[in-house]
Every structure is written in structure tokens, then in C-alpha cells.
Amino acid sequence: MARKSIEQRLAELEAQRTALKARLGKQERANDTRRKVLLGALVLHRLETGHDAFSRNLVGWLRRELPGFLTRSNDKALFDDLLKQKTVDATENSNGAEASS
């Protein structure tokens, strides 16, 4: 059995290194995506079920921050229900203020 040359062995090791780096990158992206999904699920859960001060503050914060954070119209459409609620709340507040005046 012929021994591989040093150059061949180095080439094989470099190929293995490249493959391992690619796998590591893929795993890191998968972990990042999973973290985002889980964090989003927690936020959505609080929006749907929370009626405490934290949840109300969270809603306000999202309504302030999301419009500037989302740049694509398709992404904005995903949050229409949350973002459009702001105008309903503002209308109710202004009507309420007028009624109490």
C-alpha cells in the first residue's frame, strides 16, 4: 500500500477543515434561528395571554419599534393586526378624551 504524500495528506486535512467549518456555520445559523423563533413565541404568547403592566408595556414598545425595524412590506403585513390596533387605540383615546371634556 503506497503512502500518501505530505501534500496529499495536507490537502485532505484542509478539505476536512473546510467541511467542518461549513457544518459549524450551518449549526450556528440553525441555533440563531431557533433562538429567534423561541423568543418570538414567548413574545407572542405574552401579547395573547398577558394582561399585566409588563404585557401592556410590551405592546406599546412593539408598536413604537416595529415600524422602524421592519423594512419590507411583506414583513410589515405580518404585524398589521398589532400595528393597526394602535390607530384604533388612539381613536378610542381621543374619543374618550372628547367625551370626558
ABEGO torsion letter per residue (X at the ends): XBBBBAAAAAAAAAAAAAAAAAAAAAAAAAAAAAAAAAAAAAAAAAAAABABAAAAAAAAAAAAAAAAABABAAAAAAAAAAAAAAAAAAAAAAAAAAAAX
